[in-house]
Amino acid sequence: MEYTYQYSWILPFLPLPVPMLIGMGLLLFPTATKNLRRIWAFPSIFLLSLVMILSIYLSIHQINRSSIYQYVWAWTINNDFSLEFGHLIDPLTSIMLILITTVGIMVLFYSDNYMSHDRGYLRFFAYMSFFNTSMLGLVTSSNLIQIYIFWELVGMCSYLLIGFWFTRPIAATACQKAFVTNRVGDFGLLLGILGLYWITGSFEFRDLVEILNNLIYTNEVNFLVLTLCAFLLFAGAVAKSAQFPLHVWLPDAMEGPTPISALIHAATMVAAGIYLVARLLPLFLIIPYIMNFISLIGIITVLLGATLALAQKDIKRSLAYSTMSQLGYMMLALGMGSYRAALFHLITHAYSKALLFLGSGSIIHSMEAIVGYSPDKSQNMVLMGGLKKHVPLTKIAFLVGTLSLCGVPPLACFWSKDEILNDSWLYSPSFAIIACCTAGFTAFYMFRIYLLTFEGHLNVNFQNYSGQKSSSFYSISLWGKEVPQKKNFRLLTLLTMNNNERTSFFWNKTFYEIDSNGKNMIRPFITIPHFGSQKTFSYPHESDDTMLFSMFVLGLFTLLIGVVGIPFNQKGAPLDILSKLLNPSINLLHPNSNDSFDWYEFLTNASFSVSIAFLGIFIASVLYKPPYSSLKHWNLLNLFVKRGPNRILWDKIIYVIYDWSYNRGYMDTFYPISLIQGIRGLAELTHFFDRRIIDGIINGFGLTGFFFGEGIKYVGVGRISSYLLLYFVFVLIFVLIFYFFKP
């Protein structure tokens, strides 16, 4: 086993041959590589599966022996400076390895069909494999410098993947926004790493806490500087995990392909910030105030993410704000010192959110059969509805993920979120109240997404969205020209949040003939008889089997993964798998954590949290279950609030909440005004000061010297007239001075 640990540094680099070979193939044999592009999915999935098997093997060994292994070698040695590289295998690393590989395999499997029609198929799999390599290298790093290297590689890959369809201006802007926002946090992270090295003289995790404890014991460290370094380290996690106030990049990251959204929001980029705080938690525990600050940022993010998700129309943006809120729960747990609860929720949320994003990709595919390749239409929930008839398997998978995120037992997120809520009551009642209210918001907006998407009737006006596709610059067009046949008009009613009255749409079954590109696809087309001949037309359709298989596996994880954290006994230390794996770390952070588990207390607290979840589901069902009610005339308010001043007040409150949510908390307006215009104004002021004041003083001295020289040159020219003129001028000056200032 020692031999296996010693060579486990190879794990992060196993997926690396795929992007290298794709690049070499495109350089040396471009035509053959493009013609055989679908075969590259196999090595990508195979190599990542190999990493998963080895990661599970290492985790089983750690559960049985509670071992931590670190192997380092010197990279640079110069006098007193030594930079070491290596790999660290401990419970936290094992959890992240399994999480990254399992979710990554399902996303790659799903992407093979989802991206099969895209011209950038090869580029996509090259980016994905390099992304997995970067993330695996990050979680196996043994020191801060090594983490920073892979941290930047993860940021680079996310930039490439978010801007995958870079010819779309909105995608190019989104990847730049993500890159710049993360650079703010990364700059803080770099300063924190350098400051910590200046204090301790080491980058290694195994040495930092011991050295700091010795320095604190001997009173040889400035707590203000140490706290500042810890704050800067945390700034990197704030940006990467989309915590307030550096969360603004996350919803715009939805401009990338949906599999990228699933990977970024589940197990890779946003999880990197949580991983960093968990890795440095022993360090943060010995620094005053930093833990309180972490929990404060976490609870703000929890509430902000939930409120911003309440009124979003884009299905992927709604899920993005949901991710932001759930990451806030994890950060809150870490700030409270609930190490196990934070990692447990990281695991359960990853599988649930990956399932939801892949389900949203299936929904978008079905909508593209109607409205074409337009994210504004295919991702708009207002145009959806009634899809349960067309995508029943996707509906079941999406419902499982929705119930899990709502906290409904016995699904995965119930166990982890309930543990965080219980710990929050012990930490701060005010934080607990906010966290519990946010749990209700979560149930509300998640069921809002489900009801707007699958219930009722399809809310597309085919007269407005005729299915005629504009030329696509980021993918091959699958759909042919519209066949001018319109049948079976039906009157539908649709809730539009911007209008006072219900808006009526006409649904006519318009058929679209499939061109040669579409016929080369495996499915989802229906052949129907048409005047004695058969032609192929498109409908809202279920996804391909490979996409459904990925959702099925993630659905099983969502159903069963909570088992790893459920305690099975009432005596002594919990026997659940997660606690056995984390026992070395938990005992290090909380020596008295092996108390017996009280099932009565757990059931009491669980009943409260589940009640809140069902309340949110009930309100969403009342407001959004067809037939929809208008925003200004909610049926729920009609039951309890009569017309009058109180009703007007309620309407104003509702509109304030809606505008706050729909406009993303006005953060996208605040930052341009406060930062962009503020910095531009400061630059203009600095430019004015430099040109008019600094340059003015210098130019003034120059002009003074010039005029003084011009005057002096007339003194020594030998002309009597000039001397007499100068003499009379000075005499006149002295006379005037004597006259006006005589004593």
Buried (B, 14 or more C-beta within 10 A) or exposed (E): EEEEBEEBBEBBEBBBBBBEBBBEBBEEEEEEBEEEBEEBBEBBBBBBBBBBEBBBBBBEBBBEEBBBBBBBEEEEEEEEEBEBBBBBBBBBBBBBBBBBBBBBBBBBBBBBBBBBBBBBBBBBBBBBBBBBBBBBBBBBBBBBBBBBBBBBBBBBBBBBBBBBBBEBEEBBEBBBBBBEBBEBBBBBBBBBBBBBBEBBEBBBBEEBBEBBEEBBEEEEBEEEEBBBBBBBBBBBBBBBBBBBBBBBBBBBBBBBBBBBBBBBBBBBBBBBBBBBBBBBBBBBBBBEEBBEBBBBBBBBBBBBBBBBBBBBBBBBBBBBBBBBBBBBBBBBBBBBBBBBBBBBBBBBBBBBBBBBBBBBBBBBBBBBBBBBBBBEBBBBBBBBBBBBEBBEBBBBBBBBBBBBBBBBBEBBBBBBBBBBBBBBBEBBEEBBEBBBBBBBBBBBBBBBBBBBBBBBBBBBBBEEBBBEBEEBEBBBBBBBEBBEEBEEEEEBBBBBBEEEEBBEBBBBBBBBBBBEEBEEBEEBBEEEEBEEEEEBBBBBBBBBEBBBBBBBBBBEBBBEBBBBBBBEEEEEBBEBBBBBBBBEBBBBBBEEBEEEBEEEEBEEBBEBBBEBBBBBBBBBBEBBBBEBBBBEEBEEBEEEBEEEEEBEEBBEEBEEEBEBBBEBBEBEEEBEEEEEEEEEEEEEEEEEEEEEEEEEEEEEEEEEEEEEEEEEEEEEEEEEEEBEEEEEEEEEEEEEEEEEEEE
